[in-house]
């Protein structure tokens, strides 16, 4: 029998607690650069740096 988990929260925080190749599926909706009031990036470079960190972690935790 499979166990299923739904993780909801800050991806930088949640992903750092997962082991390599720990999950089968990731569904995400990355924010657009400064398209909303909650945007936190001053420059496109800062935004791209954050997205790179997050997607490297997603890649790390996904099973092959």
PyMOL Python script that loads the backbone (N, CA, C, O; Angstrom):
from pymol import cmd

cmd.read_pdbstr("""\
ATOM      1  N   UNK A   1       0.839  -1.180   0.000  1.00  0.00           N
ATOM      2  CA  UNK A   1       0.000   0.000   0.000  1.00  0.00           C
ATOM      3  C   UNK A   1       0.882   1.240   0.000  1.00  0.00           C
ATOM      4  O   UNK A   1       1.843   1.326   0.764  1.00  0.00           O
ATOM      5  N   UNK A   2       0.559   2.182  -0.843  1.00  0.00           N
ATOM      6  CA  UNK A   2       1.342   3.416  -0.968  1.00  0.00           C
ATOM      7  C   UNK A   2       0.911   4.441   0.067  1.00  0.00           C
ATOM      8  O   UNK A   2      -0.246   4.476   0.488  1.00  0.00           O
ATOM      9  N   UNK A   3       1.841   5.254   0.459  1.00  0.00           N
ATOM     10  CA  UNK A   3       1.555   6.380   1.324  1.00  0.00           C
ATOM     11  C   UNK A   3       1.681   7.648   0.492  1.00  0.00           C
ATOM     12  O   UNK A   3       2.657   7.822  -0.237  1.00  0.00           O
ATOM     13  N   UNK A   4       0.719   8.508   0.598  1.00  0.00           N
ATOM     14  CA  UNK A   4       0.731   9.760  -0.152  1.00  0.00           C
ATOM     15  C   UNK A   4       0.812  10.937   0.810  1.00  0.00           C
ATOM     16  O   UNK A   4       0.189  10.930   1.872  1.00  0.00           O
ATOM     17  N   UNK A   5       1.577  11.934   0.431  1.00  0.00           N
ATOM     18  CA  UNK A   5       1.726  13.141   1.226  1.00  0.00           C
ATOM     19  C   UNK A   5       1.491  14.343   0.337  1.00  0.00           C
ATOM     20  O   UNK A   5       1.877  14.339  -0.832  1.00  0.00           O
ATOM     21  N   UNK A   6       0.876  15.348   0.868  1.00  0.00           N
ATOM     22  CA  UNK A   6       0.727  16.631   0.204  1.00  0.00           C
ATOM     23  C   UNK A   6       1.468  17.642   1.058  1.00  0.00           C
ATOM     24  O   UNK A   6       1.102  17.887   2.208  1.00  0.00           O
ATOM     25  N   UNK A   7       2.507  18.224   0.490  1.00  0.00           N
ATOM     26  CA  UNK A   7       3.293  19.223   1.211  1.00  0.00           C
ATOM     27  C   UNK A   7       2.932  20.593   0.670  1.00  0.00           C
ATOM     28  O   UNK A   7       2.946  20.817  -0.541  1.00  0.00           O
ATOM     29  N   UNK A   8       2.616  21.489   1.555  1.00  0.00           N
ATOM     30  CA  UNK A   8       2.215  22.840   1.156  1.00  0.00           C
ATOM     31  C   UNK A   8       3.015  23.825   1.988  1.00  0.00           C
ATOM     32  O   UNK A   8       3.005  23.759   3.217  1.00  0.00           O
ATOM     33  N   UNK A   9       3.701  24.730   1.327  1.00  0.00           N
ATOM     34  CA  UNK A   9       4.479  25.716   2.069  1.00  0.00           C
ATOM     35  C   UNK A   9       5.573  26.302   1.216  1.00  0.00           C
ATOM     36  O   UNK A   9       5.542  26.194  -0.010  1.00  0.00           O
ATOM     37  N   UNK A  10       6.524  26.911   1.848  1.00  0.00           N
ATOM     38  CA  UNK A  10       7.649  27.548   1.179  1.00  0.00           C
ATOM     39  C   UNK A  10       8.560  26.464   0.605  1.00  0.00           C
ATOM     40  O   UNK A  10       9.129  25.668   1.352  1.00  0.00           O
ATOM     41  N   UNK A  11       8.695  26.434  -0.700  1.00  0.00           N
ATOM     42  CA  UNK A  11       9.464  25.367  -1.350  1.00  0.00           C
ATOM     43  C   UNK A  11      10.924  25.345  -0.912  1.00  0.00           C
ATOM     44  O   UNK A  11      11.504  24.267  -0.780  1.00  0.00           O
ATOM     45  N   UNK A  12      11.523  26.489  -0.688  1.00  0.00           N
ATOM     46  CA  UNK A  12      12.927  26.508  -0.234  1.00  0.00           C
ATOM     47  C   UNK A  12      13.071  25.782   1.097  1.00  0.00           C
ATOM     48  O   UNK A  12      14.045  25.060   1.314  1.00  0.00           O
ATOM     49  N   UNK A  13      12.127  25.969   1.966  1.00  0.00           N
ATOM     50  CA  UNK A  13      12.181  25.330   3.280  1.00  0.00           C
ATOM     51  C   UNK A  13      11.821  23.848   3.184  1.00  0.00           C
ATOM     52  O   UNK A  13      12.549  23.005   3.708  1.00  0.00           O
ATOM     53  N   UNK A  14      10.728  23.524   2.534  1.00  0.00           N
ATOM     54  CA  UNK A  14      10.264  22.133   2.480  1.00  0.00           C
ATOM     55  C   UNK A  14      11.229  21.213   1.747  1.00  0.00           C
ATOM     56  O   UNK A  14      11.521  20.116   2.224  1.00  0.00           O
ATOM     57  N   UNK A  15      11.722  21.644   0.603  1.00  0.00           N
ATOM     58  CA  UNK A  15      12.600  20.786  -0.196  1.00  0.00           C
ATOM     59  C   UNK A  15      13.901  20.455   0.525  1.00  0.00           C
ATOM     60  O   UNK A  15      14.447  19.366   0.354  1.00  0.00           O
ATOM     61  N   UNK A  16      14.388  21.368   1.311  1.00  0.00           N
ATOM     62  CA  UNK A  16      15.664  21.145   1.999  1.00  0.00           C
ATOM     63  C   UNK A  16      15.575  20.007   3.013  1.00  0.00           C
ATOM     64  O   UNK A  16      16.604  19.471   3.423  1.00  0.00           O
ATOM     65  N   UNK A  17      14.377  19.635   3.419  1.00  0.00           N
ATOM     66  CA  UNK A  17      14.192  18.565   4.406  1.00  0.00           C
ATOM     67  C   UNK A  17      13.959  17.198   3.769  1.00  0.00           C
ATOM     68  O   UNK A  17      13.826  16.204   4.483  1.00  0.00           O
ATOM     69  N   UNK A  18      13.908  17.131   2.445  1.00  0.00           N
ATOM     70  CA  UNK A  18      13.673  15.865   1.757  1.00  0.00           C
ATOM     71  C   UNK A  18      14.984  15.229   1.307  1.00  0.00           C
ATOM     72  O   UNK A  18      15.943  15.922   0.966  1.00  0.00           O
ATOM     73  N   UNK A  19      15.006  13.908   1.313  1.00  0.00           N
ATOM     74  CA  UNK A  19      16.179  13.161   0.856  1.00  0.00           C
ATOM     75  C   UNK A  19      16.258  13.188  -0.666  1.00  0.00           C
ATOM     76  O   UNK A  19      15.274  13.484  -1.345  1.00  0.00           O
ATOM     77  N   UNK A  20      17.436  12.877  -1.191  1.00  0.00           N
ATOM     78  CA  UNK A  20      17.604  12.746  -2.636  1.00  0.00           C
ATOM     79  C   UNK A  20      16.630  11.697  -3.163  1.00  0.00           C
ATOM     80  O   UNK A  20      16.420  10.664  -2.527  1.00  0.00           O
ATOM     81  N   UNK A  21      16.047  11.961  -4.305  1.00  0.00           N
ATOM     82  CA  UNK A  21      15.141  11.044  -4.994  1.00  0.00           C
ATOM     83  C   UNK A  21      14.031  10.522  -4.079  1.00  0.00           C
ATOM     84  O   UNK A  21      13.689   9.341  -4.120  1.00  0.00           O
ATOM     85  N   UNK A  22      13.477  11.401  -3.264  1.00  0.00           N
ATOM     86  CA  UNK A  22      12.475  11.010  -2.274  1.00  0.00           C
ATOM     87  C   UNK A  22      11.044  11.059  -2.793  1.00  0.00           C
ATOM     88  O   UNK A  22      10.154  10.472  -2.178  1.00  0.00           O
ATOM     89  N   UNK A  23      10.800  11.735  -3.897  1.00  0.00           N
ATOM     90  CA  UNK A  23       9.413  11.898  -4.348  1.00  0.00           C
ATOM     91  C   UNK A  23       9.260  11.485  -5.811  1.00  0.00           C
ATOM     92  O   UNK A  23      10.224  11.452  -6.576  1.00  0.00           O
ATOM     93  N   UNK A  24       8.023  11.172  -6.169  1.00  0.00           N
ATOM     94  CA  UNK A  24       7.710  10.733  -7.528  1.00  0.00           C
ATOM     95  C   UNK A  24       7.188  11.858  -8.408  1.00  0.00           C
ATOM     96  O   UNK A  24       7.329  11.805  -9.629  1.00  0.00           O
ATOM     97  N   UNK A  25       6.590  12.867  -7.807  1.00  0.00           N
ATOM     98  CA  UNK A  25       5.904  13.893  -8.590  1.00  0.00           C
ATOM     99  C   UNK A  25       5.992  15.229  -7.884  1.00  0.00           C
ATOM    100  O   UNK A  25       5.896  15.314  -6.660  1.00  0.00           O
ATOM    101  N   UNK A  26       6.174  16.258  -8.668  1.00  0.00           N
ATOM    102  CA  UNK A  26       6.164  17.618  -8.137  1.00  0.00           C
ATOM    103  C   UNK A  26       5.274  18.470  -9.045  1.00  0.00           C
ATOM    104  O   UNK A  26       5.462  18.503 -10.261  1.00  0.00           O
ATOM    105  N   UNK A  27       4.323  19.144  -8.451  1.00  0.00           N
ATOM    106  CA  UNK A  27       3.479  20.091  -9.176  1.00  0.00           C
ATOM    107  C   UNK A  27       3.737  21.455  -8.561  1.00  0.00           C
ATOM    108  O   UNK A  27       3.638  21.633  -7.347  1.00  0.00           O
ATOM    109  N   UNK A  28       4.064  22.403  -9.402  1.00  0.00           N
ATOM    110  CA  UNK A  28       4.403  23.721  -8.891  1.00  0.00           C
ATOM    111  C   UNK A  28       3.828  24.802  -9.792  1.00  0.00           C
ATOM    112  O   UNK A  28       3.509  24.561 -10.956  1.00  0.00           O
ATOM    113  N   UNK A  29       3.706  25.964  -9.246  1.00  0.00           N
ATOM    114  CA  UNK A  29       3.264  27.128 -10.001  1.00  0.00           C
ATOM    115  C   UNK A  29       4.154  28.293  -9.590  1.00  0.00           C
ATOM    116  O   UNK A  29       3.795  29.073  -8.708  1.00  0.00           O
ATOM    117  N   UNK A  30       5.314  28.410 -10.230  1.00  0.00           N
ATOM    118  CA  UNK A  30       6.241  29.468  -9.833  1.00  0.00           C
ATOM    119  C   UNK A  30       5.634  30.847 -10.065  1.00  0.00           C
ATOM    120  O   UNK A  30       4.899  31.048 -11.031  1.00  0.00           O
ATOM    121  N   UNK A  31       5.934  31.778  -9.199  1.00  0.00           N
ATOM    122  CA  UNK A  31       5.413  33.136  -9.378  1.00  0.00           C
ATOM    123  C   UNK A  31       6.070  33.824 -10.576  1.00  0.00           C
ATOM    124  O   UNK A  31       7.230  33.568 -10.898  1.00  0.00           O
ATOM    125  N   UNK A  32       5.319  34.684 -11.214  1.00  0.00           N
ATOM    126  CA  UNK A  32       5.892  35.504 -12.271  1.00  0.00           C
ATOM    127  C   UNK A  32       6.712  36.614 -11.648  1.00  0.00           C
ATOM    128  O   UNK A  32       6.400  37.089 -10.556  1.00  0.00           O
ATOM    129  N   UNK A  33       7.747  37.024 -12.332  1.00  0.00           N
ATOM    130  CA  UNK A  33       8.598  38.108 -11.828  1.00  0.00           C
ATOM    131  C   UNK A  33       7.786  39.392 -11.726  1.00  0.00           C
ATOM    132  O   UNK A  33       7.358  39.947 -12.738  1.00  0.00           O
ATOM    133  N   UNK A  34       7.577  39.862 -10.498  1.00  0.00           N
ATOM    134  CA  UNK A  34       6.923  41.130 -10.177  1.00  0.00           C
ATOM    135  C   UNK A  34       5.585  41.355 -10.863  1.00  0.00           C
ATOM    136  O   UNK A  34       5.223  42.491 -11.166  1.00  0.00           O
ATOM    137  N   UNK A  35       4.844  40.269 -11.110  1.00  0.00           N
ATOM    138  CA  UNK A  35       3.528  40.400 -11.723  1.00  0.00           C
ATOM    139  C   UNK A  35       2.422  40.547 -10.679  1.00  0.00           C
ATOM    140  O   UNK A  35       1.273  40.820 -11.026  1.00  0.00           O
ATOM    141  N   UNK A  36       2.756  40.372  -9.438  1.00  0.00           N
ATOM    142  CA  UNK A  36       1.774  40.459  -8.353  1.00  0.00           C
ATOM    143  C   UNK A  36       2.309  41.373  -7.253  1.00  0.00           C
ATOM    144  O   UNK A  36       3.499  41.683  -7.197  1.00  0.00           O
ATOM    145  N   UNK A  37       1.406  41.786  -6.393  1.00  0.00           N
ATOM    146  CA  UNK A  37       1.800  42.670  -5.287  1.00  0.00           C
ATOM    147  C   UNK A  37       2.753  41.993  -4.305  1.00  0.00           C
ATOM    148  O   UNK A  37       3.536  42.667  -3.636  1.00  0.00           O
ATOM    149  N   UNK A  38       2.692  40.657  -4.215  1.00  0.00           N
ATOM    150  CA  UNK A  38       3.534  39.941  -3.258  1.00  0.00           C
ATOM    151  C   UNK A  38       4.951  39.703  -3.770  1.00  0.00           C
ATOM    152  O   UNK A  38       5.769  39.121  -3.057  1.00  0.00           O
ATOM    153  N   UNK A  39       5.256  40.137  -4.984  1.00  0.00           N
ATOM    154  CA  UNK A  39       6.593  39.909  -5.556  1.00  0.00           C
ATOM    155  C   UNK A  39       7.652  40.469  -4.615  1.00  0.00           C
ATOM    156  O   UNK A  39       7.484  41.538  -4.028  1.00  0.00           O
ATOM    157  N   UNK A  40       8.727  39.737  -4.488  1.00  0.00           N
ATOM    158  CA  UNK A  40       9.765  40.099  -3.522  1.00  0.00           C
ATOM    159  C   UNK A  40      11.106  40.436  -4.159  1.00  0.00           C
ATOM    160  O   UNK A  40      12.069  40.725  -3.449  1.00  0.00           O
ATOM    161  N   UNK A  41      11.184  40.404  -5.471  1.00  0.00           N
ATOM    162  CA  UNK A  41      12.459  40.574  -6.148  1.00  0.00           C
ATOM    163  C   UNK A  41      12.591  41.979  -6.718  1.00  0.00           C
ATOM    164  O   UNK A  41      11.663  42.517  -7.322  1.00  0.00           O
ATOM    165  N   UNK A  42      13.758  42.552  -6.512  1.00  0.00           N
ATOM    166  CA  UNK A  42      14.034  43.891  -7.039  1.00  0.00           C
ATOM    167  C   UNK A  42      14.514  43.836  -8.484  1.00  0.00           C
ATOM    168  O   UNK A  42      14.301  44.772  -9.254  1.00  0.00           O
ATOM    169  N   UNK A  43      15.169  42.723  -8.847  1.00  0.00           N
ATOM    170  CA  UNK A  43      15.710  42.596 -10.201  1.00  0.00           C
ATOM    171  C   UNK A  43      15.392  41.216 -10.762  1.00  0.00           C
ATOM    172  O   UNK A  43      15.110  40.275 -10.020  1.00  0.00           O
ATOM    173  N   UNK A  44      15.444  41.115 -12.075  1.00  0.00           N
ATOM    174  CA  UNK A  44      15.228  39.822 -12.722  1.00  0.00           C
ATOM    175  C   UNK A  44      16.332  38.834 -12.338  1.00  0.00           C
ATOM    176  O   UNK A  44      16.090  37.628 -12.285  1.00  0.00           O
ATOM    177  N   UNK A  45      17.518  39.323 -12.077  1.00  0.00           N
ATOM    178  CA  UNK A  45      18.632  38.462 -11.663  1.00  0.00           C
ATOM    179  C   UNK A  45      18.333  37.803 -10.319  1.00  0.00           C
ATOM    180  O   UNK A  45      18.582  36.610 -10.149  1.00  0.00           O
ATOM    181  N   UNK A  46      17.807  38.559  -9.371  1.00  0.00           N
ATOM    182  CA  UNK A  46      17.438  37.982  -8.075  1.00  0.00           C
ATOM    183  C   UNK A  46      16.361  36.920  -8.248  1.00  0.00           C
ATOM    184  O   UNK A  46      16.423  35.853  -7.638  1.00  0.00           O
ATOM    185  N   UNK A  47      15.384  37.220  -9.078  1.00  0.00           N
ATOM    186  CA  UNK A  47      14.310  36.263  -9.351  1.00  0.00           C
ATOM    187  C   UNK A  47      14.872  34.983  -9.961  1.00  0.00           C
ATOM    188  O   UNK A  47      14.539  33.887  -9.509  1.00  0.00           O
ATOM    189  N   UNK A  48      15.706  35.105 -10.964  1.00  0.00           N
ATOM    190  CA  UNK A  48      16.273  33.928 -11.626  1.00  0.00           C
ATOM    191  C   UNK A  48      17.161  33.124 -10.681  1.00  0.00           C
ATOM    192  O   UNK A  48      17.171  31.895 -10.749  1.00  0.00           O
ATOM    193  N   UNK A  49      17.898  33.785  -9.812  1.00  0.00           N
ATOM    194  CA  UNK A  49      18.710  33.078  -8.821  1.00  0.00           C
ATOM    195  C   UNK A  49      17.832  32.237  -7.898  1.00  0.00           C
ATOM    196  O   UNK A  49      18.145  31.077  -7.629  1.00  0.00           O
ATOM    197  N   UNK A  50      16.741  32.814  -7.414  1.00  0.00           N
ATOM    198  CA  UNK A  50      15.827  32.064  -6.549  1.00  0.00           C
ATOM    199  C   UNK A  50      15.196  30.892  -7.288  1.00  0.00           C
ATOM    200  O   UNK A  50      15.111  29.794  -6.736  1.00  0.00           O
ATOM    201  N   UNK A  51      14.755  31.099  -8.512  1.00  0.00           N
ATOM    202  CA  UNK A  51      14.135  30.020  -9.287  1.00  0.00           C
ATOM    203  C   UNK A  51      15.140  28.901  -9.570  1.00  0.00           C
ATOM    204  O   UNK A  51      14.773  27.726  -9.569  1.00  0.00           O
ATOM    205  N   UNK A  52      16.396  29.256  -9.811  1.00  0.00           N
ATOM    206  CA  UNK A  52      17.444  28.256 -10.052  1.00  0.00           C
ATOM    207  C   UNK A  52      17.655  27.396  -8.812  1.00  0.00           C
ATOM    208  O   UNK A  52      17.767  26.174  -8.917  1.00  0.00           O
ATOM    209  N   UNK A  53      17.709  28.013  -7.655  1.00  0.00           N
ATOM    210  CA  UNK A  53      17.892  27.274  -6.399  1.00  0.00           C
ATOM    211  C   UNK A  53      16.726  26.322  -6.179  1.00  0.00           C
ATOM    212  O   UNK A  53      16.932  25.156  -5.843  1.00  0.00           O
ATOM    213  N   UNK A  54      15.522  26.803  -6.362  1.00  0.00           N
ATOM    214  CA  UNK A  54      14.335  25.975  -6.126  1.00  0.00           C
ATOM    215  C   UNK A  54      14.284  24.802  -7.092  1.00  0.00           C
ATOM    216  O   UNK A  54      14.041  23.670  -6.673  1.00  0.00           O
ATOM    217  N   UNK A  55      14.511  25.053  -8.385  1.00  0.00           N
ATOM    218  CA  UNK A  55      14.392  23.960  -9.344  1.00  0.00           C
ATOM    219  C   UNK A  55      15.548  22.977  -9.271  1.00  0.00           C
ATOM    220  O   UNK A  55      15.386  21.825  -9.672  1.00  0.00           O
ATOM    221  N   UNK A  56      16.696  23.386  -8.780  1.00  0.00           N
ATOM    222  CA  UNK A  56      17.769  22.419  -8.505  1.00  0.00           C
ATOM    223  C   UNK A  56      17.351  21.478  -7.382  1.00  0.00           C
ATOM    224  O   UNK A  56      17.626  20.279  -7.430  1.00  0.00           O
ATOM    225  N   UNK A  57      16.688  22.030  -6.378  1.00  0.00           N
ATOM    226  CA  UNK A  57      16.202  21.200  -5.274  1.00  0.00           C
ATOM    227  C   UNK A  57      15.098  20.264  -5.746  1.00  0.00           C
ATOM    228  O   UNK A  57      15.066  19.101  -5.344  1.00  0.00           O
ATOM    229  N   UNK A  58      14.199  20.744  -6.585  1.00  0.00           N
ATOM    230  CA  UNK A  58      13.151  19.882  -7.138  1.00  0.00           C
ATOM    231  C   UNK A  58      13.796  18.725  -7.902  1.00  0.00           C
ATOM    232  O   UNK A  58      13.399  17.572  -7.734  1.00  0.00           O
ATOM    233  N   UNK A  59      14.768  19.024  -8.722  1.00  0.00           N
ATOM    234  CA  UNK A  59      15.461  17.992  -9.482  1.00  0.00           C
ATOM    235  C   UNK A  59      16.129  16.977  -8.555  1.00  0.00           C
ATOM    236  O   UNK A  59      16.093  15.774  -8.815  1.00  0.00           O
ATOM    237  N   UNK A  60      16.735  17.462  -7.478  1.00  0.00           N
ATOM    238  CA  UNK A  60      17.437  16.600  -6.527  1.00  0.00           C
ATOM    239  C   UNK A  60      16.486  15.621  -5.851  1.00  0.00           C
ATOM    240  O   UNK A  60      16.832  14.453  -5.675  1.00  0.00           O
ATOM    241  N   UNK A  61      15.308  16.069  -5.473  1.00  0.00           N
ATOM    242  CA  UNK A  61      14.408  15.219  -4.694  1.00  0.00           C
ATOM    243  C   UNK A  61      13.540  14.305  -5.560  1.00  0.00           C
ATOM    244  O   UNK A  61      12.949  13.356  -5.045  1.00  0.00           O
ATOM    245  N   UNK A  62      13.451  14.573  -6.863  1.00  0.00           N
ATOM    246  CA  UNK A  62      12.657  13.715  -7.744  1.00  0.00           C
ATOM    247  C   UNK A  62      13.379  12.420  -8.058  1.00  0.00           C
ATOM    248  O   UNK A  62      14.581  12.406  -8.322  1.00  0.00           O
ATOM    249  N   UNK A  63      12.620  11.330  -8.025  1.00  0.00           N
ATOM    250  CA  UNK A  63      13.190  10.043  -8.423  1.00  0.00           C
ATOM    251  C   UNK A  63      13.389  10.025  -9.929  1.00  0.00           C
ATOM    252  O   UNK A  63      12.691  10.714 -10.673  1.00  0.00           O
ATOM    253  N   UNK A  64      14.374   9.208 -10.373  1.00  0.00           N
ATOM    254  CA  UNK A  64      14.629   9.066 -11.802  1.00  0.00           C
ATOM    255  C   UNK A  64      13.466   8.366 -12.476  1.00  0.00           C
ATOM    256  O   UNK A  64      13.492   8.151 -13.688  1.00  0.00           O
TER     257      UNK A  64
END
""", "prot")
cmd.dss("prot")
cmd.show_as("cartoon", "prot")
cmd.util.cbc("prot")
cmd.orient("prot")
